[in-house]
Amino acid sequence: MSVDFKVREFAYPMGILRLRRFFEKSQWLPLEKLKAYQEERLRRIIHQAYHHVPYYRRIFDSHGLKPQDIQRIEHLRKLPVLSKEDVRANYEELRADNANRFRPALSCTTGTTGAPVNFLLDRPANILEFVYYWRFFGWGGYRLGNCLADVRYDYFVRTETTDKAWHFQPSLRRLLLNSLQLSRERIGEYADALRKHRPRFIRGRPTNLYCLALFLRERGLDDIAFETAFLGGEIAMPELREMIERTFRCRTMDSYSHMERCVAVSQCPAGGYHINLEYGILELINEKKGGNGVTTGQVVCTSLYKMAMPFLRYKLEDVLEVYEEEKACPCGRTLPLVKTIHGRMRPLILTPDGRSVSALSPPFHNLKGVRSFQFIHDEPGRLLVQIVKTEGYTVGTEETLKLGLRKFIGEDMRIELAYVSEEELERDGLGRVQMVMSRVGAPL
């Protein structure tokens, strides 16, 4: 999931509270007022992009555009889309010349495709993300101060404690459960931590929460329950949700967002998937009408808060189905509805020591000489890594890569490397390169 809040995020209490008050009201506002708010934020971003971002100044000038030419949402189509390759190739030009004013920090995608993208996140984007999740979690009953279990791996990698099963953060009332060590053999440690800290809520990727639920059921550990399980990071398949809900005797609520913080869709208690219009502008390109009142298209999104590195018409790999006519949700919220989200599946890697691992990309982030990569798990105990390398790739790069992978998959998995061209990477049914392709049966 795209947020990992730390104590320092509370260093901007007034900004958080102001935006929080607006978000609590805006979900009920008439649609025309929501769109007016989007356009007011858009004009700020366009001004910032043209006057302070060299890349956009060049794009505007080459298309004969000025900031006053893009004042409405429909005017955005005058601009070309921004691809992930464009971001990789123009990182320095996309950085605003006044970026330091917004306290930026380097971040990187951890998505399902095999070519990470570096970008800046700043204070306005952090405030937005905090408030967005505060509202979404609130839809599921969460209140600040409630204990939350969080199934993830990044803390354990960052602190070089990948062998630990869990860690509790008392200041945030958060129980971190290490997704890298989820296994039948160690499930008792997770159960003990959950009993000790008694979180009312849990969040994580559906595949990780499914494995947690499955291993607990297999051991007959049926005394752990939650009020709500918040899902994100990948598509929540019905069979996974059913297992999570049945095991933990809770409801599940799904969400769709990205590290780049340009688009967010979240599920309400009534089951509707709402586009958070206050978060970003969502467009569809390459649209196809289905003849059933639904249009399918590829996601293009525009950030409304990122100032240090704004993204205008940023193209994602995901495909959405939206209703051609606006539908009302039983919950009463006026935020528009999405019918279906396609893509973002993350297969599990089954390690010889019995673990189910869903995250493998960090060893490759910012690795010199690696343009893109793909993991293929095609037989038990073997992981094929297909690498598209550049001139900077060396023997040292290869060793760094293998050492990094071992932190995730252990010492017993056989690693084989293959060097391929971009065109030789395997693609899914939608023609996209997926970071992980698994043909070994997962514990589903």
C-alpha positions as CSV (number, residue, x, y, z in Angstrom):
1,M,0.0,0.0,0.0
2,S,1.1,3.5,-0.7
3,V,1.5,5.0,2.7
4,D,3.8,4.4,5.7
5,F,3.2,7.1,8.2
6,K,5.8,8.0,10.8
7,V,5.7,10.3,13.8
8,R,7.2,13.1,11.8
9,E,4.1,13.2,9.6
10,F,2.3,14.8,12.5
11,A,4.7,17.8,12.2
12,Y,2.0,19.7,10.2
13,P,-1.0,19.5,12.5
14,M,-2.8,22.6,11.2
15,G,-2.5,21.5,7.5
16,I,-3.7,18.0,8.4
17,L,-6.7,19.3,10.4
18,R,-7.7,21.9,7.8
19,L,-7.7,19.3,5.0
20,R,-9.4,16.7,7.2
21,R,-12.3,19.1,7.9
22,F,-12.7,19.6,4.2
23,F,-12.6,15.9,3.4
24,E,-15.3,15.1,5.9
25,K,-17.6,17.6,4.2
26,S,-16.6,17.1,0.6
27,Q,-17.7,13.5,0.3
28,W,-21.3,14.7,0.5
29,L,-21.0,17.8,-1.7
30,P,-22.9,18.1,-5.0
31,L,-20.7,16.9,-7.9
32,E,-20.4,20.3,-9.5
33,K,-18.9,21.7,-6.3
34,L,-16.4,18.8,-6.2
35,K,-15.4,19.4,-9.8
36,A,-15.0,23.1,-9.1
37,Y,-12.6,22.3,-6.3
38,Q,-10.7,20.0,-8.6
39,E,-10.3,22.8,-11.1
40,E,-9.2,25.3,-8.5
41,R,-6.5,22.9,-7.4
42,L,-5.7,22.2,-11.1
43,R,-5.0,25.8,-11.8
44,R,-2.5,26.0,-8.9
45,I,-0.7,22.9,-10.3
46,I,-0.7,24.2,-13.8
47,H,0.8,27.5,-12.6
48,Q,3.5,25.6,-10.6
49,A,4.3,23.3,-13.5
50,Y,4.7,26.1,-16.1
51,H,6.6,28.6,-14.0
52,H,8.8,26.2,-12.0
53,V,9.2,22.8,-13.8
54,P,11.5,22.9,-16.8
55,Y,10.0,19.8,-18.4
56,Y,6.5,21.3,-18.5
57,R,7.7,24.7,-19.6
58,R,9.2,23.0,-22.6
59,I,6.1,20.9,-23.2
60,F,3.8,23.9,-23.0
61,D,6.0,26.0,-25.3
62,S,6.3,23.3,-27.9
63,H,2.5,22.9,-28.0
64,G,1.9,26.7,-28.1
65,L,0.2,26.6,-24.7
66,K,0.1,29.0,-21.7
67,P,-1.3,28.3,-18.2
68,Q,-4.5,30.2,-19.0
69,D,-5.2,27.6,-21.8
70,I,-5.6,24.8,-19.2
71,Q,-8.2,26.0,-16.6
72,R,-10.7,23.2,-16.8
73,I,-10.5,19.4,-16.6
74,E,-11.3,18.9,-20.2
75,H,-8.5,21.3,-21.2
76,L,-5.9,18.7,-19.9
77,R,-6.3,16.8,-23.2
78,K,-4.4,19.5,-24.9
79,L,-1.3,18.1,-23.1
80,P,0.4,14.8,-24.0
81,V,0.4,12.0,-21.6
82,L,3.4,11.5,-19.2
83,S,4.6,7.9,-19.4
84,K,6.8,6.2,-16.8
85,E,9.6,6.1,-19.4
86,D,9.2,9.9,-19.7
87,V,9.7,10.2,-15.9
88,R,12.7,8.0,-15.9
89,A,14.3,9.9,-18.8
90,N,13.5,13.4,-17.5
91,Y,13.8,13.1,-13.7
92,E,15.9,16.3,-13.2
93,E,13.8,18.4,-15.6
94,L,10.6,17.3,-13.7
95,R,11.9,18.5,-10.4
96,A,10.6,22.0,-9.7
97,D,13.2,24.7,-9.3
98,N,11.5,25.7,-6.0
99,A,11.1,22.0,-4.8
100,N,13.0,22.6,-1.5
101,R,10.2,24.9,-0.4
102,F,7.9,21.9,-0.1
103,R,10.4,19.6,1.7
104,P,10.6,16.8,-0.8
105,A,11.9,13.3,-0.3
106,L,12.9,10.8,-2.9
107,S,10.5,7.9,-3.4
108,C,10.1,5.0,-5.8
109,T,7.4,2.8,-7.2
110,T,7.1,-0.8,-5.9
111,G,4.4,-1.8,-8.3
112,T,3.7,-4.9,-10.3
113,T,5.7,-3.9,-13.4
114,G,9.4,-4.5,-13.6
115,A,10.9,-1.0,-14.1
116,P,10.8,1.1,-10.9
117,V,10.3,4.9,-11.3
118,N,11.9,7.5,-9.0
119,F,10.0,10.7,-8.1
120,L,9.6,13.2,-5.3
121,L,6.9,13.3,-2.6
122,D,6.5,16.4,-0.6
123,R,4.8,17.9,2.4
124,P,1.5,18.7,0.6
125,A,1.3,15.2,-0.8
126,N,2.1,13.7,2.6
127,I,-0.7,15.7,4.2
128,L,-3.1,14.6,1.4
129,E,-2.2,10.9,1.8
130,F,-2.6,11.0,5.6
131,V,-6.0,12.7,5.3
132,Y,-7.2,10.4,2.6
133,Y,-6.4,7.2,4.6
134,W,-7.9,8.8,7.7
135,R,-11.1,9.2,5.9
136,F,-11.0,5.8,4.2
137,F,-10.2,4.0,7.4
138,G,-12.9,6.0,9.1
139,W,-15.4,4.5,6.7
140,G,-14.5,1.2,8.2
141,G,-14.9,2.3,11.8
142,Y,-11.2,3.2,12.6
143,R,-10.5,6.1,14.8
144,L,-7.0,7.7,15.5
145,G,-5.6,5.9,18.5
146,N,-7.1,2.5,17.6
147,C,-4.6,-0.3,17.4
148,L,-4.0,-1.4,13.7
149,A,-2.2,-4.5,12.5
150,D,-0.2,-3.8,9.3
151,V,1.1,-6.6,7.2
152,R,4.1,-5.3,5.2
153,Y,7.8,-5.8,4.7
154,D,9.4,-2.4,4.2
155,Y,10.2,-1.6,7.9
156,F,11.9,-5.0,8.3
157,V,14.0,-4.4,5.2
158,R,14.9,-0.9,6.1
159,T,16.0,-1.9,9.6
160,E,17.7,-5.1,8.4
161,T,15.5,-7.2,10.7
162,T,13.9,-9.4,7.9
163,D,14.1,-12.5,10.2
164,K,11.7,-11.0,12.7
165,A,8.0,-11.9,12.5
166,W,6.6,-8.7,14.0
167,H,7.4,-5.3,15.6
168,F,5.1,-3.1,17.7
169,Q,5.2,0.7,17.4
170,P,3.6,2.1,20.6
171,S,3.7,5.8,19.5
172,L,1.5,4.9,16.4
173,R,-0.4,2.0,18.1
174,R,0.6,-0.1,15.1
175,L,1.6,-3.8,15.0
176,L,3.8,-4.5,12.0
177,L,3.6,-8.1,10.8
178,N,6.4,-9.1,8.5
179,S,5.0,-10.4,5.2
180,L,8.4,-11.9,4.3
181,Q,8.2,-14.5,7.1
182,L,4.6,-15.6,6.7
183,S,4.7,-19.4,6.8
184,R,2.9,-22.4,8.4
185,E,6.0,-22.9,10.6
186,R,6.0,-19.4,12.1
187,I,2.3,-18.7,12.2
188,G,2.3,-19.2,16.0
189,E,4.5,-16.1,16.4
190,Y,1.9,-14.0,14.5
191,A,-0.9,-15.4,16.5
192,D,0.9,-14.6,19.8
193,A,1.6,-11.0,18.6
194,L,-2.1,-10.5,17.6
195,R,-3.3,-11.8,20.9
196,K,-0.9,-9.6,22.9
197,H,-1.7,-6.3,21.2
198,R,-5.3,-7.1,20.2
199,P,-5.6,-4.8,17.2
200,R,-9.2,-4.1,16.1
201,F,-8.2,-3.5,12.5
202,I,-5.8,-5.0,10.0
203,R,-4.6,-3.9,6.6
204,G,-2.4,-5.4,3.9
205,R,-2.3,-6.9,0.4
206,P,-5.1,-9.4,-0.1
207,T,-2.7,-12.3,-0.9
208,N,-0.8,-11.6,2.4
209,L,-3.9,-11.4,4.5
210,Y,-5.2,-14.6,2.8
211,C,-2.1,-16.5,3.7
212,L,-2.3,-15.2,7.3
213,A,-5.9,-16.4,7.5
214,L,-5.2,-19.8,5.8
215,F,-2.2,-20.6,8.1
216,L,-4.2,-19.7,11.2
217,R,-7.2,-21.9,10.1
218,E,-4.9,-24.8,9.3
219,R,-3.5,-24.6,12.9
220,G,-7.0,-24.4,14.3
221,L,-6.3,-20.9,15.7
222,D,-9.8,-19.3,15.5
223,D,-9.7,-16.8,18.3
224,I,-8.4,-13.8,16.3
225,A,-10.9,-11.4,14.9
226,F,-11.0,-7.8,13.6
227,E,-13.7,-5.2,12.9
228,T,-12.4,-4.4,9.4
229,A,-9.7,-5.6,7.1
230,F,-8.5,-2.9,4.8
231,L,-7.2,-4.2,1.5
232,G,-5.0,-2.6,-1.2
233,G,-2.0,-2.9,-3.4
234,E,-3.5,-5.5,-5.7
235,I,-6.9,-6.8,-6.9
236,A,-8.9,-8.4,-4.2
237,M,-10.2,-11.6,-5.7
238,P,-13.6,-12.8,-4.3
239,E,-12.1,-16.1,-3.0
240,L,-9.4,-14.3,-1.1
241,R,-11.9,-11.8,0.5
242,E,-14.2,-14.7,1.5
243,M,-11.4,-16.5,3.3
244,I,-10.3,-13.3,5.1
245,E,-13.8,-12.4,6.1
246,R,-14.7,-15.9,7.3
247,T,-11.5,-16.4,9.3
248,F,-11.4,-13.0,11.0
249,R,-15.2,-12.6,11.2
250,C,-14.9,-9.1,9.8
251,R,-15.8,-7.1,6.7
252,T,-13.2,-6.2,4.0
253,M,-12.9,-2.8,2.4
254,D,-10.8,-2.4,-0.7
255,S,-8.8,0.5,-2.1
256,Y,-6.8,1.5,-5.2
257,S,-4.0,4.0,-5.2
258,H,-0.4,4.5,-6.2
259,M,2.9,5.7,-4.7
260,E,2.9,8.5,-7.2
261,R,-0.2,10.0,-5.4
262,C,-2.3,11.0,-8.4
263,V,-5.4,8.8,-8.1
264,A,-7.3,7.1,-5.3
265,V,-10.4,4.9,-5.3
266,S,-11.8,3.5,-2.1
267,Q,-14.7,1.2,-1.2
268,C,-17.4,2.5,1.1
269,P,-19.4,0.4,3.7
270,A,-22.1,-0.1,1.1
271,G,-19.6,-1.7,-1.3
272,G,-19.3,1.1,-3.9
273,Y,-15.9,2.0,-5.3
274,H,-15.6,5.8,-5.1
275,I,-13.2,8.0,-7.0
276,N,-11.8,10.5,-4.5
277,L,-12.1,13.6,-6.7
278,E,-10.3,15.8,-4.1
279,Y,-7.2,13.6,-4.4
280,G,-6.5,13.8,-8.1
281,I,-8.0,13.9,-11.6
282,L,-8.7,10.6,-13.2
283,E,-9.1,10.3,-17.0
284,L,-9.5,7.3,-19.3
285,I,-7.7,6.9,-22.6
286,N,-8.0,4.2,-25.3
287,E,-11.7,4.0,-24.3
288,K,-14.0,1.2,-25.4
289,K,-17.7,1.2,-24.9
290,G,-19.1,-2.1,-23.8
291,G,-22.6,-1.6,-25.0
292,N,-23.9,-2.2,-21.4
293,G,-23.6,1.3,-20.1
294,V,-19.9,0.7,-19.1
295,T,-16.8,2.2,-20.7
296,T,-13.3,0.6,-20.3
297,G,-10.1,2.5,-20.6
298,Q,-6.5,3.0,-19.4
299,V,-5.9,5.2,-16.4
300,V,-4.4,8.6,-16.8
301,C,-4.2,10.8,-13.7
302,T,-3.1,14.3,-12.6
303,S,-1.8,15.1,-9.2
304,L,-3.6,18.0,-7.3
305,Y,-1.2,18.4,-4.4
306,K,2.4,17.4,-5.5
307,M,4.3,20.7,-5.9
308,A,7.9,19.5,-5.9
309,M,7.3,17.2,-8.8
310,P,3.8,17.5,-10.3
311,F,2.6,14.9,-12.7
312,L,0.1,16.0,-15.4
313,R,-1.7,13.2,-17.3
314,Y,0.4,10.5,-15.9
315,K,-0.3,7.2,-17.6
316,L,-0.6,4.0,-15.5
317,E,-0.8,0.4,-16.6
318,D,-4.2,-0.2,-15.0
319,V,-7.5,-0.5,-16.7
320,L,-10.8,0.7,-15.2
321,E,-14.5,0.2,-16.1
322,V,-16.6,3.2,-15.3
323,Y,-20.3,3.8,-15.7
324,E,-21.3,6.0,-18.6
325,E,-24.1,7.6,-16.6
326,E,-23.5,8.6,-13.0
327,K,-24.9,6.2,-10.5
328,A,-26.0,6.9,-6.9
329,C,-24.4,4.8,-4.1
330,P,-26.6,3.6,-1.2
331,C,-24.1,5.2,1.2
332,G,-25.2,8.7,0.0
333,R,-21.7,9.9,-0.9
334,T,-21.5,11.9,-4.1
335,L,-18.0,10.8,-5.1
336,P,-18.4,9.0,-8.5
337,L,-18.4,5.3,-8.7
338,V,-16.1,2.9,-10.6
339,K,-17.5,-0.5,-11.7
340,T,-14.4,-2.6,-11.9
341,I,-10.6,-2.3,-11.5
342,H,-8.5,-4.6,-13.7
343,G,-4.8,-5.5,-13.2
344,R,-2.4,-5.2,-10.3
345,M,-2.2,-8.9,-9.5
346,R,0.9,-9.9,-7.5
347,P,1.5,-13.7,-7.6
348,L,3.1,-15.4,-4.7
349,I,6.6,-16.9,-4.7
350,L,6.7,-20.2,-2.7
351,T,10.1,-20.6,-1.1
352,P,11.6,-24.0,-0.2
353,D,11.4,-23.1,3.5
354,G,7.6,-22.8,3.3
355,R,7.1,-19.1,3.0
356,S,4.8,-17.2,0.7
357,V,6.5,-14.0,-0.5
358,S,4.7,-11.4,-2.6
359,A,7.3,-8.6,-2.6
360,L,10.6,-9.0,-4.6
361,S,11.3,-5.6,-6.2
362,P,13.3,-3.7,-3.5
363,P,16.7,-5.3,-4.3
364,F,16.4,-3.7,-7.8
365,H,15.4,-0.2,-6.9
366,N,18.0,2.2,-8.2
367,L,20.3,-0.6,-9.0
368,K,22.9,0.8,-11.5
369,G,22.8,-0.9,-14.9
370,V,19.3,-2.5,-14.5
371,R,16.7,-1.0,-16.8
372,S,13.9,-3.4,-16.0
373,F,13.4,-6.9,-14.7
374,Q,11.0,-9.8,-14.3
375,F,10.8,-12.8,-11.9
376,I,9.5,-16.0,-13.3
377,H,8.6,-18.7,-10.8
378,D,8.1,-21.7,-13.1
379,E,9.1,-24.7,-10.9
380,P,9.4,-25.3,-7.2
381,G,12.7,-24.2,-5.8
382,R,13.7,-22.1,-8.8
383,L,13.4,-18.4,-9.6
384,L,14.4,-17.1,-13.0
385,V,15.3,-13.5,-13.1
386,Q,15.1,-11.9,-16.5
387,I,17.1,-8.6,-16.7
388,V,17.2,-5.9,-19.2
389,K,20.6,-4.4,-18.5
390,T,22.3,-1.1,-19.6
391,E,26.0,-0.1,-19.9
392,G,26.4,0.3,-16.2
393,Y,25.8,-3.3,-15.4
394,T,28.8,-5.1,-13.8
395,V,29.7,-8.3,-12.0
396,G,29.3,-6.3,-8.8
397,T,25.7,-5.4,-9.8
398,E,25.0,-9.1,-10.2
399,E,26.3,-9.9,-6.8
400,T,24.4,-7.0,-5.2
401,L,21.2,-8.3,-6.9
402,K,21.6,-11.8,-5.7
403,L,22.4,-10.7,-2.1
404,G,19.4,-8.5,-2.1
405,L,17.1,-11.3,-3.3
406,R,18.4,-13.7,-0.6
407,K,16.9,-11.4,2.0
408,F,13.5,-12.1,0.6
409,I,13.6,-15.7,-0.7
410,G,16.2,-17.3,1.6
411,E,19.2,-19.4,0.8
412,D,17.5,-22.5,-0.5
413,M,15.8,-21.1,-3.6
414,R,17.9,-21.5,-6.8
415,I,18.4,-18.2,-8.6
416,E,19.0,-18.2,-12.4
417,L,19.7,-15.0,-14.3
418,A,18.9,-14.4,-18.0
419,Y,19.7,-11.2,-19.9
420,V,17.0,-10.3,-22.4
421,S,15.7,-7.4,-24.4
422,E,12.6,-5.3,-23.4
423,E,10.6,-7.1,-26.0
424,E,11.5,-10.6,-24.6
425,L,9.9,-9.9,-21.2
426,E,6.7,-12.0,-20.8
427,R,3.3,-10.2,-20.9
428,D,-0.1,-10.9,-19.4
429,G,-3.4,-11.0,-21.2
430,L,-3.7,-7.2,-21.4
431,G,-0.2,-6.9,-23.0
432,R,1.5,-5.6,-19.8
433,V,4.8,-6.7,-18.4
434,Q,4.2,-8.1,-14.9
435,M,7.0,-8.0,-12.4
436,V,6.2,-11.6,-11.2
437,M,5.0,-14.4,-13.3
438,S,4.2,-17.6,-11.3
439,R,3.3,-21.0,-12.7
440,V,3.7,-22.8,-9.3
441,G,0.6,-23.4,-7.4
442,A,0.1,-20.9,-4.5
443,P,-1.7,-21.9,-1.3
444,L,-5.0,-20.6,-2.6
